[in-house]
């Protein structure tokens, strides 16, 4: 059985607010990456801890080859992004953010390819 606890409504609401704020920040602000364009970034999900003090932001990029570098650069600039979130988030605390690459799309493609080869 799955023992993982489902996120509370508050976690989901704050997560969606953070996703919206970070997405708008990358689209509207002149956020400068050294080697990347922030328009190639897609925020897939935001998962908050139960106490709302830590947030994992899952992202994907167009370029699979440079994902590690892109995530490293995002995490290096996370304090700046966190400050931008704090200015607009209606919450007592601003969660510490950490970026992760979301590989669920790659995983689902592998599963689809395996299923297609079985069906042939």
C-alpha positions as CSV (number, residue, x, y, z in Angstrom):
1,X,0.0,0.0,0.0
2,X,1.1,3.6,-0.6
3,X,2.0,5.2,2.7
4,X,2.7,8.6,1.2
5,X,0.5,11.3,2.7
6,X,-1.5,13.4,0.2
7,X,-0.6,17.1,0.1
8,X,-3.0,19.4,2.0
9,X,-5.1,22.0,0.2
10,X,-2.8,24.7,1.6
11,X,0.3,23.0,0.2
12,X,-1.4,22.7,-3.2
13,X,-2.6,26.3,-3.2
14,X,0.8,27.7,-2.2
15,X,2.5,25.4,-4.7
16,X,0.3,26.8,-7.5
17,X,1.0,30.4,-6.4
18,X,4.8,29.7,-6.5
19,X,4.5,28.0,-9.9
20,X,2.6,31.0,-11.2
21,X,5.1,33.6,-9.7
22,X,8.2,31.8,-10.9
23,X,6.7,31.3,-14.4
24,X,5.9,34.9,-14.7
25,X,9.3,35.9,-13.4
26,X,11.0,33.9,-16.1
27,X,8.7,35.2,-18.8
28,X,8.3,38.9,-17.9
29,X,11.5,39.8,-16.1
30,X,14.9,40.1,-17.8
31,X,16.3,37.1,-16.0
32,X,19.8,36.5,-17.3
33,X,21.3,33.1,-17.6
34,X,24.8,32.8,-18.8
35,X,24.3,30.0,-21.3
36,X,20.5,29.6,-21.5
37,X,17.3,31.2,-22.5
38,X,14.7,31.2,-19.8
39,X,11.9,30.9,-22.4
40,X,13.0,27.3,-22.9
41,X,12.1,26.4,-19.4
42,X,8.8,24.8,-18.4
43,X,7.8,24.5,-14.7
44,X,6.1,21.1,-14.4
45,X,5.3,21.0,-10.7
46,X,6.0,22.5,-7.3
47,X,6.0,20.2,-4.3
48,X,6.0,21.8,-0.8
49,X,7.0,20.2,2.5
50,X,4.3,19.8,5.1
51,X,5.5,22.9,7.1
52,X,5.6,25.0,3.8
53,X,9.3,25.9,4.4
54,X,10.8,24.0,1.5
55,X,9.8,23.8,-2.1
56,X,11.0,21.5,-4.8
57,X,10.4,23.0,-8.3
58,X,10.4,20.4,-11.1
59,X,11.4,21.8,-14.5
60,X,12.0,20.6,-18.0
61,X,14.0,22.2,-20.8
62,X,14.1,21.9,-24.6
63,X,17.7,20.8,-24.5
64,X,18.1,17.5,-22.8
65,X,21.9,17.6,-23.2
66,X,22.3,20.7,-20.9
67,X,19.8,19.9,-18.2
68,X,22.4,19.4,-15.4
69,X,24.0,22.7,-16.2
70,X,20.7,24.5,-16.4
71,X,19.5,23.1,-13.0
72,X,22.9,24.0,-11.4
73,X,22.5,27.6,-12.7
74,X,18.9,27.8,-11.4
75,X,20.0,26.5,-8.0
76,X,22.8,29.0,-7.9
77,X,20.3,31.8,-8.5
78,X,17.6,30.4,-6.2
79,X,18.1,33.1,-3.6
80,X,17.3,35.8,-6.1
81,X,14.2,33.9,-7.3
82,X,13.2,33.3,-3.7
83,X,13.3,37.1,-3.0
84,X,11.1,37.7,-6.0
85,X,8.6,35.1,-4.6
86,X,8.7,36.7,-1.2
87,X,7.6,40.1,-2.7
88,X,4.4,38.6,-4.1
89,X,3.5,35.6,-2.0
90,X,0.8,36.0,0.6
91,X,2.3,33.6,3.2
92,X,3.9,33.9,6.6
93,X,7.1,32.2,5.3
94,X,8.7,32.1,1.9
95,X,9.9,28.5,1.3
96,X,13.5,27.7,0.4
97,X,13.4,26.6,-3.2
98,X,15.5,24.0,-5.0
99,X,15.2,23.1,-8.6
100,X,15.1,19.6,-10.0
101,X,14.9,18.1,-13.5
102,X,11.6,16.3,-14.1
103,X,12.4,13.1,-15.9
104,X,8.8,11.8,-15.9
105,X,8.4,12.6,-19.6
106,X,11.5,10.7,-20.6
107,X,10.3,7.8,-18.4
108,X,6.9,7.8,-20.0
109,X,8.4,7.8,-23.5
110,X,10.6,4.8,-22.6
111,X,7.5,2.9,-21.4
112,X,5.6,3.8,-24.6
113,X,8.5,2.6,-26.8
114,X,8.6,-0.7,-24.9
115,X,4.9,-1.2,-25.2
116,X,5.0,-0.4,-29.0
117,X,7.8,-3.0,-29.5
118,X,5.7,-5.6,-27.6
119,X,2.6,-4.9,-29.6
120,X,4.4,-5.4,-33.0
